Amino acid sequence: MADGKLTQAANDFLTALGLDPRHPEARALAEQAKKRSAGDRARELYDRALAAEAMGGRAAALAAFREAAETDQANPRYAAAASRMVLEAGELEDARALAEQAVRAGPRDARAFEALGAVLQAQGLPREARRALERALDLDPALETARGLLKKLRWSFLG
C-alpha cells in the first residue's frame, strides 16, 4: 500500500482476511486500500472526461463523468460534472439524481447546488431552482453560470 499499489494491497489484505476473518487490522487496511484505489480511479476518469470534453468527444466525456461519479460517490465534483453533461444530453431524471448525489456528498459545495438548480430549472420547478441557485451563490458568489440561471429565472417570472 505504501508503494501506491492499492488494488494489489486490497487483494492482499482480503487474502489475509480469508486466513483470519477476525483480524481487525487487515479488515481496516483492506477497506482503506479499496477506498483509496476507488478515489484514484475516479480521479483518472474525471481527468479523462475533461480531456474528452475539451476535444469535442461528448459521448466519451459523458461516459467517463458518469463512471467517475459512480466510482467515488463521496466526491461532489464528479457527480456535479456528470449531472451537467447528462442534463445537456436531455436526461433530466438522471441529471437530477446525479445533482442530488453531489449535494448529499458536498452540502457546502457551490457547484453541487448550481448543478441541482440547473436541473430543477430544466424540469420546470422555478421555486426549487431559485433556492438551489441562491444557495450556490451564497457559497460562491463568483459562479457566473448560477448567476445567469438565476437572472433568467427572475426574468421569466416578470414575463
GUKOL-320799 format. One record per residue (C-alpha): x, y, z; residue number from 1. Coordinates in steps of 0.02 Angstrom, whole numbers, plus 32768, in hexadecimal, padded with zeros to 4 digits. Layout:
% residues N
ATOM      u      v      w   pos
ATOM      X      Y      Z   NUM
...
This chain:
% residues 159
ATOM      u      v      w   pos
ATOM   8000   8000   8000     1
ATOM   8092   8075   8028     2
ATOM   80D1   805D   7F75     3
ATOM   802A   8099   7F2F     4
ATOM   7FF5   7FED   7EF1     5
ATOM   7F4B   8000   7F3F     6
ATOM   7EEC   7F7B   7EE0     7
ATOM   7F72   7EF9   7F04     8
ATOM   7F76   7F2F   7FBA     9
ATOM   7EB9   7F1D   7FCA    10
ATOM   7EC4   7E6E   7F7F    11
ATOM   7F50   7E3F   7FF6    12
ATOM   7EED   7E7C   808C    13
ATOM   7E54   7E1D   8051    14
ATOM   7EBF   7D80   8042    15
ATOM   7EFB   7D9C   80F4    16
ATOM   7E45   7DAC   812A    17
ATOM   7E21   7D07   80D5    18
ATOM   7EA3   7CB7   8145    19
ATOM   7E6B   7D12   81E2    20
ATOM   7DBE   7D61   81CE    21
ATOM   7DC8   7DB3   8279    22
ATOM   7E68   7E13   825A    23
ATOM   7E30   7EC7   827B    24
ATOM   7ECA   7F1D   8232    25
ATOM   7EC0   7EBC   818F    26
ATOM   7E07   7EE8   817E    27
ATOM   7E28   7FA2   819D    28
ATOM   7EBD   7FA6   8127    29
ATOM   7E5C   7F4A   809F    30
ATOM   7DD0   7FCC   80A8    31
ATOM   7E4D   805B   80A7    32
ATOM   7EA8   8014   800F    33
ATOM   7E03   7FF9   7FB2    34
ATOM   7DCA   80AC   7FD4    35
ATOM   7E6E   80F8   7F9E    36
ATOM   7E72   808C   7F02    37
ATOM   7DC0   80C3   7ED5    38
ATOM   7DEF   8179   7EF2    39
ATOM   7E85   816A   7E7F    40
ATOM   7E1C   8114   7DF9    41
ATOM   7D94   819A   7E03    42
ATOM   7E16   8225   7DF5    43
ATOM   7E5D   81D1   7D58    44
ATOM   7DAF   81C3   7D0E    45
ATOM   7D88   8278   7D35    46
ATOM   7E29   82B2   7CE2    47
ATOM   7E03   8245   7C4B    48
ATOM   7D54   8290   7C42    49
ATOM   7D98   8341   7C46    50
ATOM   7E13   8319   7BBB    51
ATOM   7D8D   82C6   7B51    52
ATOM   7D19   835A   7B6A    53
ATOM   7DA3   83D4   7B38    54
ATOM   7DC0   836F   7A98    55
ATOM   7D06   836C   7A6D    56
ATOM   7CEC   82B7   7A9E    57
ATOM   7C48   82D0   7AF8    58
ATOM   7C15   8219   7AFE    59
ATOM   7CBD   81E4   7B47    60
ATOM   7CB8   8275   7BC2    61
ATOM   7C08   8249   7BF9    62
ATOM   7C35   8192   7C15    63
ATOM   7CD2   81BE   7C78    64
ATOM   7C78   8241   7CE3    65
ATOM   7BEF   81C4   7D0C    66
ATOM   7C6D   813E   7D3A    67
ATOM   7CD1   81B6   7DA6    68
ATOM   7C33   81E8   7E04    69
ATOM   7C06   8131   7E1E    70
ATOM   7CB6   80FF   7E52    71
ATOM   7CCB   8187   7ED6    72
ATOM   7C1F   81B8   7F14    73
ATOM   7C68   8220   7FA1    74
ATOM   7CB5   82A1   7F2C    75
ATOM   7C36   8326   7EFA    76
ATOM   7CA3   8366   7E6A    77
ATOM   7C8D   82C5   7E07    78
ATOM   7BD0   82BA   7E1E    79
ATOM   7BB8   8374   7DF7    80
ATOM   7C1D   8366   7D57    81
ATOM   7BBF   82C9   7D24    82
ATOM   7B1A   831F   7D49    83
ATOM   7B48   83B1   7CD8    84
ATOM   7B73   833D   7C47    85
ATOM   7ADB   82CF   7C60    86
ATOM   7A6B   8369   7C65    87
ATOM   7AB6   83A3   7BC0    88
ATOM   7A8B   82F8   7B7A    89
ATOM   79D6   8316   7BAE    90
ATOM   79CB   828D   7C32    91
ATOM   7975   82F3   7CB9    92
ATOM   7954   826A   7D39    93
ATOM   7A06   8227   7D32    94
ATOM   7A4A   82D8   7D3A    95
ATOM   79E1   82FB   7DD4    96
ATOM   7A19   825B   7E2B    97
ATOM   7ACF   828A   7E0B    98
ATOM   7AB5   833D   7E46    99
ATOM   7A61   82FF   7EE5   100
ATOM   7AF2   8286   7EFE   101
ATOM   7B69   831B   7EEE   102
ATOM   7B07   837F   7F70   103
ATOM   7B04   82EC   7FE9   104
ATOM   7BBF   82D2   7FD3   105
ATOM   7BE8   838B   7FDF   106
ATOM   7B68   83EE   8042   107
ATOM   7BDE   8484   803D   108
ATOM   7C10   846F   7F87   109
ATOM   7BCF   84FE   7F1C   110
ATOM   7BE0   84A0   7E78   111
ATOM   7B71   8414   7EBB   112
ATOM   7AE5   8491   7EDE   113
ATOM   7B04   84E4   7E36   114
ATOM   7AED   843B   7DE0   115
ATOM   7A4E   841A   7E43   116
ATOM   7A0A   84C6   7E19   117
ATOM   7A29   84AC   7D60   118
ATOM   79CE   8405   7D62   119
ATOM   793C   8447   7DC6   120
ATOM   792A   84D8   7D4D   121
ATOM   792B   845F   7CB9   122
ATOM   78A5   83F8   7D10   123
ATOM   7836   8491   7D1F   124
ATOM   7848   84A7   7DDC   125
ATOM   7876   8560   7DE9   126
ATOM   785E   8576   7EA4   127
ATOM   78CD   84E1   7ECF   128
ATOM   794A   8514   7E49   129
ATOM   7955   85C4   7E90   130
ATOM   7977   8580   7F3F   131
ATOM   7A02   850F   7F01   132
ATOM   7A51   8599   7E98   133
ATOM   7A48   8616   7F26   134
ATOM   7A9D   8597   7F96   135
ATOM   7B25   857F   7F13   136
ATOM   7B44   863B   7F0C   137
ATOM   7B44   8647   7FCA   138
ATOM   7BD0   85C6   7FCB   139
ATOM   7C2E   8610   7F37   140
ATOM   7BF8   86BC   7EF6   141
ATOM   7C6D   86AA   7E5F   142
ATOM   7C07   8620   7E0A   143
ATOM   7BD4   8676   7D69   144
ATOM   7B6C   85E5   7D28   145
ATOM   7B03   85E3   7DC7   146
ATOM   7AF1   86A0   7DBE   147
ATOM   7AB8   8695   7D08   148
ATOM   7A3A   860C   7D2C   149
ATOM   79F5   866B   7DC0   150
ATOM   79E4   8709   7D57   151
ATOM   7989   86A5   7CD2   152
ATOM   7912   8660   7D55   153
ATOM   78EC   870E   7D98   154
ATOM   78C8   8751   7CEA   155
ATOM   7857   86BE   7CC3   156
ATOM   77EA   86EF   7D58   157
ATOM   77D7   879E   7D14   158
ATOM   77A9   8766   7C65   159
